[in-house]
Amino acid sequence: MTLAMELERQRQFGREEGREEERLQMILAMLKDGVAKETIAKYARVSVEYITELGKKNHLL
């Protein structure tokens, strides 16, 4: 693997990590605003169980 290929791989990983962090913050904000877990799960494309877990972990549920 060339250095250029490795740098591109790392940039891609960083972008994906950033998107995941943004999605997490969106989910937490929606929970704080009282949006139903089912609605959040639908639009964030995750399970209700995941939303519940995040809510409990962050003391929002």
SEGUSE-23443 format. One record per residue: residue number from 1; residue in one letter; x, y, z of N, C-alpha, C, O in turn. Coordinates in Angstrom, 2 decimals, decimal comma. Example, Ala and Ser with C-alpha at 12.3 -4.5 7.8 and 13.67 -1.06 7.14 Angstrom:
ATOM; 1; A; 13,19; -5,69; 7,80; 12,30; -4,50; 7,80; 13,20; -3,30; 7,80; 14,24; -3,32; 8,46
ATOM; 2; S; 12,85; -2,25; 7,08; 13,67; -1,06; 7,14; 12,90; 0,03; 7,87; 13,41; 1,14; 8,04
This chain:
ATOM; 1; M; 0,84; -1,17; 0,00; 0,00; 0,00; 0,00; 0,90; 1,24; 0,00; 1,86; 1,33; 0,75
ATOM; 2; T; 0,56; 2,16; -0,84; 1,35; 3,39; -0,91; 0,94; 4,36; 0,19; -0,12; 4,22; 0,80
ATOM; 3; L; 1,79; 5,34; 0,42; 1,49; 6,35; 1,42; 0,21; 7,10; 1,06; -0,61; 7,38; 1,94
ATOM; 4; A; 0,03; 7,42; -0,19; -1,17; 8,13; -0,63; -2,42; 7,30; -0,36; -3,44; 7,84; 0,06
ATOM; 5; M; -2,35; 6,01; -0,60; -3,48; 5,13; -0,35; -3,79; 5,07; 1,15; -4,95; 5,11; 1,55
ATOM; 6; E; -2,77; 4,99; 1,95; -2,95; 4,93; 3,40; -3,55; 6,24; 3,93; -4,44; 6,21; 4,78
ATOM; 7; L; -3,09; 7,37; 3,43; -3,64; 8,65; 3,85; -5,11; 8,78; 3,46; -5,92; 9,28; 4,24
ATOM; 8; E; -5,45; 8,33; 2,29; -6,85; 8,36; 1,84; -7,71; 7,46; 2,72; -8,83; 7,82; 3,08
ATOM; 9; R; -7,19; 6,30; 3,07; -7,92; 5,37; 3,95; -8,17; 6,03; 5,31; -9,27; 5,91; 5,86
ATOM; 10; Q; -7,17; 6,71; 5,84; -7,32; 7,38; 7,13; -8,31; 8,53; 7,05; -9,09; 8,74; 7,98
ATOM; 11; R; -8,30; 9,29; 5,95; -9,28; 10,38; 5,77; -10,70; 9,82; 5,72; -11,62; 10,38; 6,31
ATOM; 12; Q; -10,86; 8,74; 5,01; -12,18; 8,12; 4,90; -12,66; 7,66; 6,27; -13,82; 7,87; 6,63
ATOM; 13; F; -11,78; 7,04; 7,03; -12,13; 6,59; 8,37; -12,54; 7,79; 9,23; -13,50; 7,70; 9,99
ATOM; 14; G; -11,82; 8,88; 9,13; -12,13; 10,09; 9,89; -13,49; 10,66; 9,53; -14,23; 11,12; 10,40
ATOM; 15; R; -13,82; 10,64; 8,24; -15,13; 11,13; 7,80; -16,24; 10,27; 8,37; -17,24; 10,78; 8,87
ATOM; 16; E; -16,06; 8,96; 8,30; -17,07; 8,05; 8,84; -17,24; 8,23; 10,33; -18,36; 8,24; 10,84
ATOM; 17; E; -16,13; 8,39; 11,04; -16,17; 8,61; 12,48; -16,90; 9,91; 12,79; -17,69; 9,97; 13,74
ATOM; 18; G; -16,66; 10,94; 12,02; -17,33; 12,22; 12,21; -18,82; 12,14; 11,97; -19,60; 12,73; 12,71
ATOM; 19; R; -19,23; 11,41; 10,95; -20,65; 11,23; 10,66; -21,33; 10,49; 11,80; -22,45; 10,84; 12,19
ATOM; 20; E; -20,67; 9,48; 12,33; -21,25; 8,72; 13,44; -21,41; 9,59; 14,68; -22,43; 9,51; 15,37
ATOM; 21; E; -20,43; 10,43; 14,96; -20,51; 11,34; 16,10; -21,66; 12,33; 15,90; -22,38; 12,64; 16,85
ATOM; 22; E; -21,81; 12,84; 14,69; -22,90; 13,77; 14,39; -24,26; 13,11; 14,59; -25,17; 13,72; 15,14
ATOM; 23; R; -24,38; 11,86; 14,14; -25,64; 11,13; 14,31; -25,94; 10,91; 15,79; -27,09; 11,05; 16,22
ATOM; 24; L; -24,93; 10,57; 16,56; -25,10; 10,37; 17,99; -25,60; 11,66; 18,65; -26,53; 11,62; 19,46
ATOM; 25; Q; -24,99; 12,78; 18,31; -25,40; 14,07; 18,89; -26,84; 14,42; 18,48; -27,58; 14,99; 19,29
ATOM; 26; M; -27,23; 14,09; 17,25; -28,59; 14,34; 16,80; -29,58; 13,51; 17,61; -30,61; 14,02; 18,04
ATOM; 27; I; -29,26; 12,24; 17,82; -30,13; 11,35; 18,59; -30,28; 11,88; 20,01; -31,40; 11,92; 20,53
ATOM; 28; L; -29,19; 12,27; 20,64; -29,25; 12,77; 22,00; -30,06; 14,06; 22,09; -30,82; 14,26; 23,04
ATOM; 29; A; -29,91; 14,93; 21,10; -30,68; 16,18; 21,08; -32,17; 15,88; 20,94; -32,99; 16,52; 21,59
ATOM; 30; M; -32,51; 14,93; 20,10; -33,91; 14,58; 19,92; -34,49; 13,98; 21,19; -35,64; 14,26; 21,55
ATOM; 31; L; -33,71; 13,15; 21,88; -34,17; 12,60; 23,16; -34,40; 13,72; 24,17; -35,40; 13,71; 24,89
ATOM; 32; K; -33,49; 14,68; 24,23; -33,64; 15,82; 25,15; -34,90; 16,62; 24,84; -35,54; 17,16; 25,74
ATOM; 33; D; -35,25; 16,70; 23,56; -36,43; 17,45; 23,15; -37,73; 16,66; 23,30; -38,81; 17,17; 23,02
ATOM; 34; G; -37,61; 15,41; 23,75; -38,80; 14,60; 23,99; -39,37; 13,90; 22,78; -40,53; 13,47; 22,81
ATOM; 35; V; -38,61; 13,78; 21,72; -39,08; 13,08; 20,52; -39,19; 11,59; 20,85; -38,33; 11,04; 21,54
ATOM; 36; A; -40,23; 10,95; 20,37; -40,47; 9,53; 20,64; -39,31; 8,68; 20,12; -38,76; 8,94; 19,05
ATOM; 37; K; -38,96; 7,65; 20,89; -37,86; 6,76; 20,51; -38,10; 6,12; 19,16; -37,16; 5,95; 18,37
ATOM; 38; E; -39,34; 5,76; 18,87; -39,66; 5,13; 17,59; -39,41; 6,07; 16,42; -38,94; 5,65; 15,37
ATOM; 39; T; -39,73; 7,33; 16,61; -39,51; 8,34; 15,57; -38,02; 8,54; 15,33; -37,56; 8,58; 14,19
ATOM; 40; I; -37,27; 8,66; 16,43; -35,81; 8,83; 16,31; -35,22; 7,63; 15,58; -34,41; 7,80; 14,66
ATOM; 41; A; -35,61; 6,43; 15,98; -35,08; 5,21; 15,37; -35,37; 5,17; 13,88; -34,52; 4,78; 13,08
ATOM; 42; K; -36,56; 5,59; 13,50; -36,95; 5,58; 12,09; -36,04; 6,48; 11,26; -35,53; 6,06; 10,22
ATOM; 43; Y; -35,84; 7,71; 11,71; -35,08; 8,67; 10,92; -33,56; 8,51; 11,04; -32,83; 8,87; 10,12
ATOM; 44; A; -33,10; 7,97; 12,18; -31,66; 7,75; 12,35; -31,25; 6,37; 11,82; -30,06; 6,04; 11,76
ATOM; 45; R; -32,25; 5,58; 11,43; -32,01; 4,24; 10,89; -31,24; 3,35; 11,87; -30,26; 2,69; 11,51
ATOM; 46; V; -31,72; 3,37; 13,11; -31,17; 2,50; 14,15; -32,35; 1,86; 14,88; -33,50; 2,23; 14,66
ATOM; 47; S; -32,06; 0,91; 15,75; -33,13; 0,23; 16,48; -33,60; 1,05; 17,67; -32,87; 1,89; 18,20
ATOM; 48; V; -34,82; 0,78; 18,09; -35,36; 1,42; 19,28; -34,52; 1,02; 20,49; -34,32; 1,82; 21,41
ATOM; 49; E; -34,04; -0,21; 20,49; -33,19; -0,68; 21,58; -31,91; 0,15; 21,68; -31,46; 0,47; 22,78
ATOM; 50; Y; -31,34; 0,50; 20,54; -30,13; 1,34; 20,53; -30,45; 2,72; 21,11; -29,66; 3,26; 21,89
ATOM; 51; I; -31,59; 3,28; 20,74; -32,00; 4,58; 21,25; -32,18; 4,50; 22,77; -31,74; 5,39; 23,51
ATOM; 52; T; -32,83; 3,44; 23,23; -33,05; 3,26; 24,66; -31,73; 3,15; 25,40; -31,55; 3,76; 26,45
ATOM; 53; E; -30,82; 2,37; 24,85; -29,50; 2,20; 25,47; -28,76; 3,54; 25,57; -28,21; 3,87; 26,62
ATOM; 54; L; -28,76; 4,31; 24,48; -28,12; 5,63; 24,50; -28,78; 6,56; 25,50; -28,10; 7,28; 26,23
ATOM; 55; G; -30,10; 6,54; 25,54; -30,83; 7,39; 26,46; -30,51; 7,09; 27,91; -30,32; 8,00; 28,72
ATOM; 56; K; -30,45; 5,80; 28,23; -30,11; 5,41; 29,61; -28,66; 5,76; 29,94; -28,37; 6,27; 31,02
ATOM; 57; K; -27,78; 5,49; 29,01; -26,36; 5,75; 29,23; -26,09; 7,24; 29,47; -25,18; 7,60; 30,21
ATOM; 58; N; -26,88; 8,09; 28,84; -26,71; 9,53; 28,95; -27,73; 10,18; 29,88; -27,91; 11,40; 29,88
ATOM; 59; H; -28,40; 9,35; 30,68; -29,33; 9,81; 31,71; -30,47; 10,65; 31,14; -30,91; 11,63; 31,75
ATOM; 60; L; -30,94; 10,25; 29,97; -32,06; 10,95; 29,34; -33,34; 10,14; 29,40; -34,42; 10,66; 29,09
ATOM; 61; L; -33,24; 8,88; 29,79; -34,42; 8,01; 29,93; -34,42; 7,37; 31,29; -35,33; 6,60; 31,61
